[in-house]
Amino acid sequence: MHIPEIQQKGRPLNDSGDAWPQIQSAFAEQCPQKKLCVELVRVFVDNTGEEPCAYSSMDAEQGDVMTKGQRITLFGQAPCDVTLPPPGEDPPADDPPESGPADAPAAP
């Protein structure tokens, strides 16, 4: 699994834009079963001259090996109005949890 190329530089990392889901998807594509397997964290800092919420960089390099559970920090421009989960917690899931195949035997 490798750090994907991120082409959303300068685009908003807030929850209402499309850059954040695209970044999450790019990382998920690198994971087994195409399910996000790393922890992506957004940190917003004051980079004078950038648009609010704009993605600027991350603490990993494209092509670097990534490991399951690794925390990868993406930096954006403050101020930005987003709902961030506490460190170490996953954001709330939009989809219900997946269940096993319909023909899987029931647990005893």
C-alpha positions in Angstrom: 0.0 0.0 0.0 1.4 3.4 -1.0 0.5 7.0 -0.3 -1.6 8.1 -3.3 -1.1 11.3 -5.4 -3.3 14.0 -4.0 -4.4 16.5 -6.6 -6.7 18.6 -4.5 -4.1 21.2 -3.4 -5.9 24.5 -2.8 -9.4 22.9 -2.6 -11.4 23.1 0.6 -11.0 20.2 3.1 -14.2 21.1 4.9 -17.2 18.7 5.1 -19.3 20.6 2.4 -16.7 20.4 -0.4 -15.8 17.4 -2.6 -12.0 17.4 -1.9 -12.2 15.5 1.4 -14.3 12.6 0.2 -12.0 12.4 -2.9 -8.9 12.2 -0.7 -10.5 9.6 1.5 -11.4 7.6 -1.6 -7.8 7.8 -3.0 -6.4 6.4 0.2 -9.1 3.7 0.4 -8.2 2.6 -3.1 -4.8 1.6 -1.7 -6.2 -0.5 1.1 -7.5 -4.1 1.1 -11.1 -4.4 0.0 -10.9 -0.7 -1.0 -11.9 0.2 2.6 -10.1 3.1 4.3 -7.4 1.4 6.5 -5.4 4.4 7.6 -6.4 7.3 9.9 -6.7 10.6 8.0 -6.5 13.6 10.3 -7.2 17.2 9.2 -5.2 20.0 10.9 -5.9 23.6 10.0 -3.0 26.1 10.4 -2.6 29.8 9.4 -0.8 29.9 6.1 -1.1 33.5 5.0 -2.3 33.9 1.5 -4.2 30.6 1.3 -8.0 30.4 1.0 -9.9 29.3 4.1 -10.0 25.5 4.4 -7.7 25.0 1.4 -5.6 21.8 1.4 -1.9 22.6 1.4 0.1 19.5 2.3 0.4 16.3 4.3 3.0 14.7 6.6 3.7 11.9 4.1 5.1 11.8 0.6 3.3 10.4 -2.5 4.6 6.8 -3.1 5.7 6.2 0.5 4.7 2.9 1.9 1.7 3.2 4.3 0.6 0.7 6.9 -2.8 -0.3 8.2 -3.8 2.0 11.0 -1.2 4.6 10.2 -2.1 8.2 11.0 -1.7 10.6 8.1 -2.1 14.3 8.8 -3.4 16.6 6.0 -2.9 20.3 6.5 -5.4 23.0 5.5 -5.8 26.7 5.9 -7.4 28.1 9.1 -10.0 29.2 9.8 -12.1 26.4 8.6 -15.6 25.3 9.9 -15.5 21.5 10.0 -16.6 18.9 12.5 -13.5 17.0 13.5 -13.7 13.8 15.6 -11.5 13.7 18.7 -8.0 12.3 18.0 -8.0 8.6 17.7 -11.7 8.3 17.0 -13.3 7.6 13.7 -15.8 10.0 12.3 -19.4 8.8 12.4 -20.2 6.4 9.6 -22.6 7.5 6.9 -23.5 3.9 5.9 -24.8 1.2 8.2 -22.2 -1.4 9.2 -21.7 -4.2 6.6 -23.0 -7.6 7.5 -21.7 -10.9 6.2 -22.9 -12.5 3.0 -26.6 -13.4 3.0 -25.8 -17.1 2.9 -23.3 -17.0 5.8 -24.2 -19.3 8.7 -25.6 -17.6 11.8 -23.4 -17.4 14.8 -24.2 -20.1 17.5 
